[in-house]
Amino acid sequence: MTTYFLPSAGGFHEGQRVRVLVPCSGADHEDIEHQLPAGRVGTIEHINRYPSPQGLAFTVYVPVDGERGITNVFDESDGDIRDFIEPETVAGSN
């Protein structure tokens, strides 16, 4: 299986702050499970292209607190990426 790492895709780029539109869950680095509500802000860590049906995959890191965080992966087999994340806008930025 060939994986391609992409700096940007679907209007998003690595390192971009995004708002996660769905609840997310996962274990942190100490294997403590967290359930987070929709609306949390995260950062796109990786964008990859996999063979179908997975297609484009966006790995998003979502902080839990200052020490912990989880990652969730959204790919094309889940649906359109904009159903899961949107750009996080900061007042005064473009």
C-alpha positions in Angstrom: 0.0 0.0 0.0 1.4 3.4 -1.0 0.8 6.3 1.3 1.3 9.9 0.1 2.0 12.6 2.6 0.4 15.9 1.5 1.1 19.4 2.9 -2.4 20.5 2.0 -5.7 19.1 0.7 -9.4 19.9 0.6 -8.8 23.5 1.6 -6.8 22.5 4.8 -3.1 22.3 5.5 -0.8 20.7 8.1 -0.4 22.7 11.2 -3.8 24.5 10.7 -6.0 25.1 13.7 -9.5 23.6 13.2 -12.7 23.2 15.0 -13.9 19.6 15.3 -17.6 19.4 14.5 -18.3 16.0 16.0 -17.6 14.4 19.4 -14.2 12.7 19.5 -12.7 10.1 21.7 -9.4 8.4 22.2 -6.7 7.5 24.6 -3.9 9.9 25.5 -0.2 9.1 25.9 -0.8 7.5 29.3 -3.7 5.3 27.8 -6.3 7.3 29.6 -9.5 7.4 27.6 -11.2 10.8 26.9 -14.6 11.7 25.5 -14.7 15.2 24.1 -17.7 17.1 22.9 -18.1 18.6 19.4 -16.7 22.1 19.1 -13.2 21.5 20.5 -10.3 23.2 18.7 -7.4 21.0 17.4 -4.5 21.0 15.0 -4.1 19.1 11.7 -1.0 17.0 12.3 -0.9 15.0 9.0 -2.7 14.7 5.7 -2.3 11.5 3.9 -3.7 9.9 0.7 -4.4 6.2 1.0 -5.9 3.8 -1.6 -9.7 3.7 -1.9 -11.9 3.5 0.0 -9.9 5.4 2.7 -8.7 8.2 0.3 -7.7 11.4 2.0 -7.1 11.1 5.7 -6.7 14.0 8.1 -5.1 13.3 11.5 -6.2 15.9 14.1 -4.7 16.4 17.5 -7.2 17.7 20.1 -5.8 18.9 23.4 -7.5 17.7 26.6 -5.6 19.9 29.0 -2.0 21.3 29.1 -0.5 17.8 29.5 -2.8 15.5 27.5 -4.4 15.2 24.1 -5.9 12.7 21.7 -5.8 12.2 17.9 -8.7 11.4 15.7 -8.4 10.5 12.0 -11.1 11.5 9.5 -11.0 10.0 6.0 -13.0 10.0 2.9 -14.7 6.7 3.8 -16.3 8.6 6.7 -17.7 11.3 4.4 -16.7 14.8 3.4 -14.0 16.3 5.6 -16.1 19.5 6.1 -18.7 17.4 7.9 -16.0 16.8 10.6 -13.7 19.8 10.8 -13.8 23.5 9.8 -11.1 26.2 9.9 -10.7 27.9 13.3 -10.9 31.6 12.8 -9.2 34.0 15.2 -10.5 37.6 15.5 -8.3 39.9 13.5 -6.8 37.3 11.3 -7.4 36.6 7.6 
